[in-house]
Amino acid sequence: MSFRVLRPLLFAALVASAAFGLGVGFAGAASVEAMLEGALQPSSAPAMLGPITEAGRTGWACKPEQAAMAKKAQQAELPVADTRP
């Protein structure tokens, strides 16, 4: 196929894809605004969890938090060290 025939076809395909992309973009912009309309509300803390204090979080058994507060390394339930070379 010669370049003289190919050039107008490529230009027409480029214009058509740009028009289609603009149409999809404008349609998506309205739906994104509707989707985000109620999403930006300030959240509150979950009712089932207590505040985090120096004693830890009350009402929640957090394994990493309990391991960090362990007095001895054996009580921390650390993973076994990998000794592979």
Secondary structure, DSSP 8 states (H G I E B T S, - for coil): --HHHHHHHHHHHHHHHHHHHHHHHHHHHHHHHHHHTTTT------TTS--EETTEETT---HHHHHHT-SSGGGGT--------
